[in-house]
Amino acid sequence: MANSFQIFKNQQFQSIAISHFNTILGTSLLVPVLPVFLHNSGFSETQIGIIMGATAMSSLIIRPWIGFQVDTKGSRPVILLGQIVLILSTVGYWWATSFLGFFVLRFLYGIGQAFYGTGAVTFASSIGSGESNSNSIAMYTLTTMCGLGLSMSMAQVAFDNFGFYALVGISVILIGIAFNVMKWRSQPIQLAARNVVRAPFMDVLKSNVVCATTLSQFAASFAFSAALTFIPLASIDKGVDFYSLFFIAFAISVIFSRVFVQKIGHILGLLNATLYASITMLLGIVLLLITISPMILVLSGLLFGLGFGVVYPTLVLLLVERIQQTNRGTALGIMIAAGDIGTALSAAILGGVAEHLGYFVLFSATALLLAICTYYFYSILVRSDDKISDN
């Protein structure tokens, strides 16, 4: 465990870790309370779902292209551009009042997230080699969950005491700090040799590891978006006003699992670790079908967080291990784009499901999709490994 934290002595990693923590903390501070703010402002569940899904729609459109830009121009300038767009889209909340206004801001926010997210994960996965590279990826994802967990656990309390617009200001300040850390403290990552032939985009897309990790990331993001957007609304509908019980439990368990994700991967193997993590997330969703109570919210948050904390870093490590470095940005861009699709479809479709069919059907559909995608993820990679061993 001590060896994992040695990567924090690397200045490049220090820069991306500090910047990433502040970016995630700033952007995620608004996510759990935005659906509630919109609901209190008179928007329907369908409208809220479309607004929340706009982020993933825009990310999806440009994410693969951004992956290519990272491979050819470097990750650092892509990160900085993304942070600028995130700041601009967040500032706009101070003036937005209409459905169209919020939709446009979330759409712009998605573009910023696409630039920032693809650049940041590629930057972190390019630090060091061998074990130090694995440590960099694992600790990078740990900073993600620290920022995400802290923001989600404190968002409702801050929202209730200070209001939405104060949180917007805090978010802008945090992303601004992150931008300055990357701008003045980090150095560009050396690009792969320009004369190296890169695989065509479709060849990367059709590779077994990209197809499998794409399915898993799609399902995980679909389920996460469903939880993030609709657990607060479902809890209020059931008379449980302190919906942050789910997010507090999620924060604790997701950080815990991220600390030990490397050890879990070594013991189980990356493939099995991802499988068991997805099943754990599934159990967290299934609990919500029983009822929604304070105890269920805590248990669901713990299970969902344990699984979610393992899924993403193991998927990244699977890709990094099996994809050539020259195509790494493209492959990661495709995988993250699959997450964007899951987020977009979850928010947009499930909003209508909640409004017309109820939250039981919403969480049932989420659990079913997660189960199907997990099965095919495992099947694709097992068949691929069997073919390699036969040869």
Buried (B, 14 or more C-beta within 10 A) or exposed (E): EEEBEBBBEBEBBBBBBBBBBBBBBBBBBBBBBBBBBBBEBEBBBBBBBBBBBBBBBBBBBBBBBBBBBBBEBBBBBBBBBBBBBBBBBBBBBEEBEEBEBBBBBBBBBBBBBBBBBBBBBBBBBBBBEEEBBBBBBBBBBBBBBBBBBBBBBBBBEBBEEEEBEEBBBBBBEBBBBBBEBBBEBBEEBEBBEEEEEBBEBEEBBEBBBBBBBBBBBBBBBBBBBBBBBBBBBBBBBBEBEBBBBBBBBBBBBBBBBBBBBBEBBEEBEBBBBBBBBBBBBBBBBBBBBEEBBEEBBBBBBBBBBBBBBBBBBBBBBBBBEBBEBBBBBBBBBBBBBBBBBBBBBBBBBBBBBBBEEEBBBBBBBBBEBBBEBBEBBBEBBEEBEEEEEEE
